[in-house]
């Protein structure tokens, strides 16, 4: 059945500077990066807000849902008594027992195939985009 709540993609809410520091840490050296950037645009003026969730140390089972270009889960942002959204994963189609849970990690920030740091997507779907989305950090911290 579609529309069923599966879990929250829970974790520590961090700022962009901290996300950059963590991206440079041994976390990426181990090839594990669970940091999820949520970019929302709203209003007539196109204002935006970014929420960054890192479930690496403080998280739940949601961080183990993999990427697919044709996922069986969809992300919905839910706000409950806070401006910071909860990242909730819901089914978008019937899911069979034992089927891997996947969601689309989002669009990638880079615009050309020559971009550094792209990871190949291995989802194997007909709609595969070829590379995993990522957030391209465009500032330098003083670390």
trRosetta pair geometry for C-beta under 8 A, 3 or more apart (Angstrom, degrees):
i j d omega theta_ij theta_ji phi_ij phi_ji
1 4 5.7 87 91 -35 97 117
1 91 6.9 96 94 85 55 144
1 94 5.8 44 -31 -99 23 80
2 90 7.9 69 178 145 66 96
2 91 5.1 -138 -132 115 48 94
2 92 5.5 12 -145 -180 113 21
2 93 5.1 -7 -82 -88 111 21
2 94 6.5 -73 -45 -46 72 50
3 90 5.9 -8 -150 171 30 124
3 91 6.4 -40 21 70 23 84
3 92 7.9 73 -53 -106 48 36
4 90 6.3 159 75 -159 34 77
4 91 4.6 21 45 19 87 116
5 88 6.5 -44 -136 -179 97 116
5 89 7.7 102 -161 82 55 53
5 90 5.6 -42 -96 -101 45 83
6 65 7.9 88 118 -82 144 141
6 73 6.0 -58 12 -117 150 124
6 89 4.6 -50 59 103 113 99
6 90 6.4 176 0 -105 88 25
6 91 6.4 111 -47 -44 109 77
6 101 6.5 146 -169 -146 155 143
7 10 7.9 -84 157 -10 96 98
7 60 6.5 -145 172 115 128 127
7 61 5.8 -76 -163 74 175 101
7 62 4.8 -152 109 -71 117 94
7 65 8.0 -180 56 -36 116 127
7 88 7.8 -163 109 -147 29 61
7 89 5.6 5 59 48 64 111
8 60 6.8 62 75 48 82 141
8 62 5.9 -86 101 -45 39 150
8 86 5.3 -52 -136 177 123 107
8 87 6.3 107 -169 72 72 60
8 88 5.5 -41 -103 -98 68 65
8 89 7.3 173 -104 10 17 82
9 36 6.1 10 144 20 139 166
9 53 6.4 106 123 108 98 154
9 55 6.8 -114 174 -37 71 142
9 59 8.0 -23 -179 -155 55 106
9 60 7.9 -160 -142 57 25 96
9 62 3.9 -158 -103 148 52 140
9 63 6.9 109 -150 -67 80 56
9 65 7.5 -87 -92 35 102 124
9 75 7.4 -23 -1 -121 134 107
9 87 3.9 -44 54 99 105 119
9 88 7.6 -144 8 -74 78 16
9 89 6.2 92 -39 -34 92 106
10 53 7.6 -135 -177 -170 19 130
10 55 6.0 99 92 -107 52 117
10 58 7.8 -86 135 134 93 75
10 59 5.5 151 91 -150 75 56
10 60 4.5 50 45 7 117 112
10 62 6.0 120 13 27 68 132
10 86 7.7 -14 -92 -150 77 90
10 87 7.7 -168 -65 52 37 92
11 34 7.2 175 -92 123 154 116
11 36 7.5 130 33 26 142 105
11 53 4.3 111 61 172 114 90
11 54 5.1 -160 155 84 132 30
11 55 3.0 -104 -83 -71 118 66
11 56 7.3 63 -144 7 125 51
11 58 5.9 120 -152 90 54 74
11 59 4.3 -4 -90 -94 86 92
11 60 7.9 -127 -58 10 65 72
11 63 7.0 87 -66 -68 120 116
12 53 7.1 140 68 -158 39 56
12 54 5.0 -28 62 66 93 88
12 55 7.3 164 11 -86 68 35
12 57 6.9 10 -14 61 132 93
12 58 4.8 85 -48 56 96 118
12 59 7.8 -77 -7 -61 73 78
13 51 6.6 -50 -138 -167 105 91
13 52 6.9 113 -159 74 58 60
13 53 6.1 -32 -94 -98 59 65
13 84 5.7 -34 -103 -152 159 144
14 18 4.2 -111 180 88 117 131
14 19 5.7 145 105 -56 118 79
14 22 7.4 47 122 -6 169 140
14 35 7.8 -59 50 -132 126 111
14 52 5.2 -65 70 99 75 111
14 53 7.7 135 18 -113 81 17
14 54 5.3 11 4 3 129 119
15 18 5.1 94 57 13 74 102
15 19 7.0 -130 103 -8 39 91
15 52 6.8 106 -142 42 8 130
16 19 5.4 -53 -147 34 34 116
16 20 6.5 37 154 -22 65 100
16 50 7.0 45 -66 100 108 140
16 52 6.5 150 -78 -27 53 150
16 137 7.4 149 -178 -129 96 96
16 139 7.3 65 136 41 126 130
17 20 5.8 -52 -154 31 32 111
17 21 6.7 31 150 -17 64 104
17 141 5.2 112 -147 -99 89 130
18 21 5.5 -51 -149 35 37 113
18 22 6.3 33 154 -15 68 106
18 52 7.9 163 73 97 97 140
18 54 8.0 -110 124 -9 110 146
19 22 5.8 -57 -146 41 31 108
19 23 6.2 36 153 -24 65 106
19 35 5.7 127 -142 -167 100 150
19 37 7.5 69 -152 -80 162 102
19 52 5.0 -82 -65 -180 136 155
19 54 7.1 -171 -105 -58 80 121
19 135 7.8 -13 149 85 142 140
19 137 7.3 -175 107 -92 102 121
20 23 5.6 -52 -147 33 31 114
20 24 6.6 23 156 -13 63 107
20 137 5.0 120 -102 -147 100 154
20 139 7.2 -92 -70 76 155 87
20 141 5.3 154 92 -13 139 124
20 143 7.9 163 110 19 105 135
21 24 6.0 -65 -155 39 30 106
21 25 6.6 41 147 -39 64 103
21 141 6.5 -51 -60 61 86 161
21 143 5.7 119 -104 -47 98 173
22 25 5.3 -42 -148 13 39 121
22 27 5.7 12 175 19 80 149
22 35 6.6 132 99 -62 131 138
22 54 6.3 -2 123 -121 173 153
22 56 7.5 -178 -171 13 133 151
23 27 7.3 -78 -113 72 23 117
23 28 5.9 45 -173 -41 53 132
23 33 6.9 39 -119 -128 75 127
23 35 7.1 -76 -72 25 89 153
23 137 6.7 -174 49 -24 160 142
24 28 7.2 -32 -114 21 12 129
24 143 7.5 157 61 91 152 133
25 28 6.9 121 69 12 53 84
25 29 7.7 -98 127 3 47 101
26 29 4.5 -52 -150 38 58 123
26 30 6.2 54 152 -18 79 98
27 30 6.3 -65 -161 38 27 103
27 32 6.1 -93 -175 79 74 80
27 33 6.2 98 138 -92 107 69
27 56 6.3 -42 -128 -127 130 158
28 31 6.9 42 -174 -85 44 28
28 32 7.8 -138 -98 54 29 44
28 33 5.7 22 -94 -65 78 113
32 56 7.2 120 127 -122 110 105
34 54 6.6 105 88 -155 89 57
34 55 5.1 -85 133 58 135 86
34 56 5.2 164 42 -68 118 73
34 59 6.9 -37 132 -72 152 168
34 63 4.5 5 -149 -151 139 116
35 52 6.4 -1 -173 -175 101 97
35 53 7.1 162 -154 84 53 48
35 54 4.8 -16 -102 -98 82 84
35 56 7.5 -21 -56 -31 74 109
35 135 7.8 -85 113 29 109 126
36 52 7.3 161 81 -155 48 50
36 53 4.7 -12 58 60 98 98
36 54 7.8 -179 20 -77 67 39
36 55 7.7 22 2 -3 109 101
36 87 6.6 56 109 -114 147 175
36 105 7.6 -130 -122 -150 91 85
37 50 6.3 -20 -168 -164 93 107
37 51 7.7 150 -159 80 45 46
37 52 5.4 -14 -105 -105 68 81
37 106 7.7 -107 73 52 82 161
37 135 4.2 69 5 -64 154 147
38 50 6.8 151 79 -156 54 53
38 51 4.5 -10 58 59 109 93
38 52 7.5 -163 22 -75 72 35
38 53 7.2 39 -10 -4 108 104
38 77 6.7 121 -174 -89 146 124
38 85 6.7 -101 114 61 161 126
38 87 6.5 -154 -62 -90 141 116
39 48 6.2 -3 -174 -172 87 122
39 49 7.8 164 -152 83 46 40
39 50 5.2 -15 -101 -102 69 85
40 48 6.3 160 85 -153 49 68
40 49 5.2 -11 60 58 102 85
40 50 7.6 -179 21 -82 70 36
40 51 7.6 27 -3 2 108 99
40 77 7.1 -32 -80 -6 131 171
40 85 7.8 109 -41 -11 144 143
41 46 5.6 -18 -169 -159 113 68
41 47 7.1 151 -155 80 59 38
41 48 4.8 -31 -97 -94 68 90
42 47 5.8 -35 67 70 74 88
42 48 7.4 138 17 -98 69 40
42 49 7.5 -5 14 7 113 102
43 46 6.8 -109 81 -23 81 17
43 47 4.8 26 43 21 130 103
51 84 6.1 131 -127 -146 131 76
51 85 6.0 -164 14 37 168 92
53 87 6.1 -106 -4 -2 162 138
54 57 7.6 24 128 23 101 82
54 58 7.9 65 99 50 77 82
54 59 7.8 -103 132 -63 44 115
55 58 6.7 -103 -143 87 50 48
55 59 2.4 80 -174 -103 96 134
55 60 6.8 -80 -154 22 131 53
55 62 6.7 -157 -90 76 172 96
55 63 4.2 -152 93 -66 135 127
56 59 6.6 93 5 -15 15 129
56 63 7.6 154 -77 -142 38 158
59 62 6.9 -118 176 57 101 90
59 63 4.8 36 149 -27 149 132
60 63 7.0 141 69 -2 43 90
61 64 5.8 -54 -172 29 59 113
61 65 8.0 73 138 -34 72 85
62 65 5.9 -33 -165 2 51 112
62 87 7.5 134 163 97 154 104
62 89 6.2 166 -132 -3 106 132
65 73 6.3 -33 -168 34 144 154
65 89 6.3 157 -23 -123 172 165
65 101 4.6 -65 -121 112 95 101
65 102 6.2 163 176 -107 85 25
65 103 5.6 37 137 6 129 97
66 100 6.3 -15 33 165 120 121
66 101 7.5 129 26 87 71 56
66 102 5.0 -37 78 -108 76 88
66 123 7.9 165 133 -102 112 90
67 71 7.6 -78 -167 -79 41 113
67 102 6.4 37 148 -160 10 99
67 103 7.1 -53 -115 78 47 50
67 104 6.7 59 -154 -134 80 32
67 105 4.5 -36 -106 -22 117 109
67 121 6.7 -95 111 -131 125 101
67 123 6.4 -95 112 -70 78 118
67 132 5.8 115 61 -126 170 100
67 133 7.7 -177 -133 23 143 89
68 71 4.4 142 66 -82 102 66
68 72 7.5 32 54 -3 147 70
68 102 3.6 50 -1 148 117 147
68 103 7.3 95 36 28 83 6
68 104 6.7 -74 76 -77 55 63
68 123 4.4 134 -130 -143 64 133
68 125 6.2 90 -176 -25 94 134
69 104 6.6 64 -125 -111 32 101
69 121 6.5 72 -39 159 110 152
69 123 5.2 169 7 64 84 153
69 125 5.0 -153 64 60 97 129
69 127 4.7 -156 129 101 115 88
69 128 4.8 166 18 -107 149 41
69 129 5.2 168 -107 -8 131 86
70 123 7.2 153 28 145 76 134
70 125 4.1 172 14 -152 115 157
70 126 7.3 41 -35 43 144 74
70 127 5.2 113 -56 42 102 119
71 74 7.0 146 95 -70 120 55
71 92 7.0 73 101 32 86 128
71 102 4.3 -138 -129 111 84 88
71 103 4.5 79 -163 -121 160 29
71 104 5.0 -130 -10 -34 128 72
72 91 6.2 -23 154 -142 83 78
72 92 6.5 -169 -175 46 35 82
72 93 5.7 -92 -140 54 77 95
72 95 5.0 106 160 -94 139 103
72 99 6.7 47 3 130 170 129
72 101 6.5 -104 71 -135 110 52
72 102 5.8 83 23 48 80 81
73 89 4.6 3 -180 -173 133 103
73 90 6.5 141 -157 71 76 31
73 91 6.1 -57 -102 -99 62 40
73 92 6.4 126 -152 -3 12 93
73 101 5.8 44 -30 -175 129 90
73 102 6.3 178 22 83 96 36
73 103 4.1 -62 84 -73 103 96
74 89 7.4 148 69 -151 32 57
74 90 5.6 -30 61 67 84 86
74 91 7.7 35 15 140 84 12
74 92 4.2 86 -24 -60 112 121
74 103 6.6 152 -95 -132 18 104
74 104 8.0 5 -116 22 60 95
75 87 6.0 -27 -154 -168 109 88
75 88 7.2 129 -157 71 55 46
75 89 6.3 -32 -97 -95 59 64
75 103 5.8 94 -44 -180 90 144
75 104 7.9 -109 -2 59 107 74
76 88 5.0 -32 68 71 87 101
76 89 8.0 166 22 -88 76 17
76 90 5.8 21 1 1 119 121
77 85 3.8 -15 -168 -173 102 151
77 86 7.2 140 -160 65 53 45
77 87 6.5 -26 -103 -101 67 55
77 88 7.4 154 -106 21 15 86
78 85 6.3 120 54 -163 34 86
78 86 4.7 -31 68 60 92 99
78 88 5.0 32 -1 -9 120 131
79 82 6.2 -141 -161 72 83 62
79 83 6.8 -6 -141 -132 130 21
79 84 7.6 144 -122 76 89 31
79 85 5.2 -65 -71 -103 79 69
79 86 7.3 166 -87 10 31 78
80 86 6.6 5 12 -7 102 125
89 101 7.6 75 152 170 144 124
89 103 6.0 -113 -128 -53 111 143
91 94 7.3 45 164 -105 137 18
91 95 5.4 -119 -125 -16 126 115
95 99 5.2 -146 -174 66 82 131
95 101 7.1 22 -151 -98 150 79
96 99 4.4 98 61 -31 81 121
102 123 7.3 108 -160 -132 155 115
104 133 7.9 69 165 -5 76 134
105 132 6.2 23 48 -168 148 89
105 133 4.6 -167 100 47 103 111
106 133 4.6 -155 78 119 71 168
107 133 5.7 127 121 -117 12 129
108 118 7.5 31 -157 -118 157 100
108 129 7.8 172 -5 134 115 142
108 131 6.5 3 -47 102 160 106
108 132 7.3 116 -81 118 118 39
108 133 4.0 -150 -71 -128 69 62
108 134 5.7 25 -136 29 94 61
109 133 7.7 93 -11 -169 64 83
109 134 6.6 -80 22 90 96 61
109 135 5.7 73 -20 -138 135 39
109 136 4.0 -139 91 10 132 99
110 115 3.6 31 -171 -101 148 168
110 118 6.8 -103 52 -74 153 106
110 134 7.3 21 -7 61 106 97
110 136 5.6 116 -61 -55 79 136
111 115 7.4 124 44 -56 43 126
112 115 5.6 139 71 -37 70 87
113 118 7.9 -63 -156 7 49 164
115 118 5.6 90 87 -40 99 110
115 136 7.6 -85 -161 -93 131 132
117 134 6.8 -108 124 86 110 167
118 131 4.3 -25 -179 -155 117 142
118 132 7.3 160 -169 47 69 69
118 134 7.2 -153 -111 9 56 129
119 131 6.4 128 72 -160 43 80
119 132 4.6 -7 73 28 100 119
119 134 7.4 107 14 -50 96 126
120 130 7.0 -63 -144 171 70 58
120 131 6.0 -65 -113 -105 34 65
120 132 7.5 42 91 -12 14 87
121 128 5.5 -178 104 -165 123 100
121 129 6.0 68 15 63 156 75
121 130 5.8 107 34 115 106 10
121 131 5.5 -166 -16 -108 93 5
121 132 5.2 143 -77 -59 84 64
123 128 5.4 177 60 -105 100 102
124 128 6.7 95 1 -62 5 136
125 128 5.1 145 62 -52 73 81
